[in-house]
């Protein structure tokens, strides 16, 4: 149980977003909640339970590896809400609050696949990387969790300490497409 709530400041609070008519746009997403779920040994399927504890948004539950998931949402969770989720998962999975350690960035536009292809080795063509699919990969030199949310939109989950550097790199990569 938490003894105190950490002081918080936005990792990308001072960034500017490109113009809305750009071929590629970036915007920081609300720093709501990021929960890492680690499945217990021998527990096979907790997918339906994960959907129940999510906020119901499309693609709020993302695979993060064998027996591991991220559950993300735009709203911060209270300590009581976190503990309630933790008790629902008891015996099935461990829950780790990553909300203050991760930042979510939205990248979208008609040239988003081409722009991201400059920085990652993942085949992002929509026929092979469909909405809801995720990949743990690098964008440049930064490790990220990349999820296609829409035909022309991706959410990038990154460690907080790398968020500003990733934002700068994405902005530089998008220049030739805007």
C-alpha positions in Angstrom: 0.0 0.0 0.0 1.2 3.5 -0.7 2.2 5.6 2.2 2.2 8.9 0.2 1.4 10.2 -3.2 4.4 11.4 -5.2 4.4 14.9 -6.4 3.8 15.0 -10.1 4.6 17.2 -13.1 3.9 16.4 -16.7 6.8 15.0 -18.6 5.7 16.7 -21.8 3.9 19.7 -20.3 5.9 22.3 -22.3 5.9 20.7 -25.7 4.2 22.2 -28.7 2.2 20.2 -31.2 2.5 20.6 -34.9 -0.3 22.3 -36.9 -3.5 20.3 -37.3 -3.2 20.1 -41.1 0.2 18.4 -41.0 0.8 15.0 -42.6 2.0 13.7 -39.2 0.9 15.1 -35.8 2.1 14.3 -32.3 0.4 15.0 -29.1 1.0 14.0 -25.5 -1.9 11.9 -24.1 -3.3 12.4 -20.7 -1.1 11.0 -17.9 -3.9 8.8 -16.6 -3.0 5.3 -15.6 -0.6 2.6 -16.9 -0.9 -0.7 -15.1 1.5 -3.6 -15.7 -0.1 -7.0 -15.2 2.2 -10.0 -14.7 0.3 -13.3 -15.0 0.8 -15.9 -12.3 2.5 -19.2 -13.3 -0.1 -21.7 -14.4 -2.9 -19.2 -15.0 -3.7 -19.4 -18.7 -6.4 -16.9 -19.7 -7.1 -13.7 -17.9 -8.0 -11.7 -21.0 -11.7 -11.2 -20.1 -10.7 -10.1 -16.6 -8.3 -7.6 -18.0 -11.0 -6.1 -20.2 -13.2 -5.8 -17.1 -10.6 -3.9 -15.1 -9.8 -1.6 -18.1 -11.8 1.6 -18.7 -13.4 0.0 -21.8 -11.6 2.1 -24.4 -10.5 0.3 -27.6 -7.1 -1.3 -27.2 -6.8 -0.3 -23.5 -5.3 -3.8 -22.9 -2.0 -4.4 -24.7 0.2 -7.5 -24.7 3.7 -6.8 -23.3 5.2 -10.3 -23.6 4.3 -13.8 -22.6 1.9 -13.5 -19.6 2.3 -9.8 -19.4 0.0 -6.9 -20.3 -0.3 -3.1 -20.0 -3.7 -1.7 -19.1 -3.9 2.0 -19.9 -6.4 4.8 -19.6 -6.8 8.5 -19.6 -8.0 8.9 -16.0 -5.8 8.6 -12.9 -6.7 6.0 -10.4 -7.1 6.6 -6.7 -5.3 4.3 -4.3 -8.6 2.7 -3.5 -9.3 2.0 -7.2 -5.8 0.5 -7.6 -6.3 -1.7 -4.5 -9.7 -2.9 -5.8 -8.2 -3.9 -9.1 -5.3 -5.6 -7.3 -7.8 -7.7 -5.2 -9.7 -8.7 -8.4 -6.4 -10.1 -9.8 -5.3 -11.8 -6.6 -4.0 -15.3 -7.3 -4.2 -14.7 -11.1 -1.7 -11.9 -11.6 0.5 -9.3 -9.9 -0.2 -5.7 -10.6 2.4 -2.9 -10.8 1.5 0.7 -11.1 3.6 2.3 -13.9 1.5 5.5 -14.1 4.2 7.8 -12.9 7.0 6.0 -14.8 5.5 5.9 -18.3 4.3 8.5 -20.7 1.9 8.0 -23.7 2.3 9.8 -27.0 -0.2 9.8 -29.9 1.3 9.9 -33.4 -1.0 10.0 -36.4 -1.6 11.2 -39.9 -1.5 10.1 -43.5 2.3 9.7 -43.5 2.7 8.2 -40.0 3.8 4.8 -41.2 6.5 6.3 -43.4 7.7 8.6 -40.7 7.9 5.8 -38.0 9.6 3.5 -40.5 12.6 5.9 -40.4 13.1 5.0 -36.7 11.9 1.4 -36.2 12.4 -2.0 -37.8 8.8 -3.1 -37.3 6.8 -3.5 -40.5 4.0 -1.0 -39.8 2.0 -1.6 -42.9 -1.7 -1.8 -41.8 -2.1 -5.3 -43.5 0.5 -6.8 -41.2 0.3 -4.5 -38.2 -3.4 -4.1 -37.5 -5.3 -1.9 -35.0 -4.8 -3.4 -31.6 -1.4 -5.0 -32.3 1.6 -4.0 -30.2 5.3 -4.3 -30.5 8.1 -3.8 -28.0 10.7 -2.1 -30.2 13.1 0.8 -30.6 12.3 4.2 -32.1 15.8 5.4 -32.8 17.7 4.4 -29.7 14.8 4.5 -27.3 12.9 1.4 -26.2 9.1 1.9 -26.6 5.8 -0.1 -26.5 4.1 0.7 -29.8 0.4 0.1 -30.4 -1.6 0.7 -33.5 -4.9 2.3 -32.3 -6.4 3.4 -35.6 -5.6 3.0 -39.3 -3.5 6.1 -39.2 -2.7 6.4 -35.5 -0.3 4.9 -33.0 0.2 5.2 -29.3 3.7 5.1 -28.1 4.4 4.2 -24.4 7.8 5.2 -23.2 9.6 5.4 -19.9 9.2 8.9 -18.5 12.9 9.7 -18.4 13.0 9.2 -22.2 9.8 10.9 -23.1 11.2 14.4 -23.9 14.0 12.9 -26.0 11.6 10.7 -27.9 9.3 13.7 -28.5 12.3 15.6 -29.9 13.3 12.7 -32.1 9.7 12.2 -33.4 9.5 15.9 -34.2 12.7 15.8 -36.2 11.6 12.7 -38.0 8.3 14.3 -39.0 9.8 17.4 -40.5 10.2 16.0 -44.0 6.5 14.8 -44.0 5.0 18.1 -42.9 
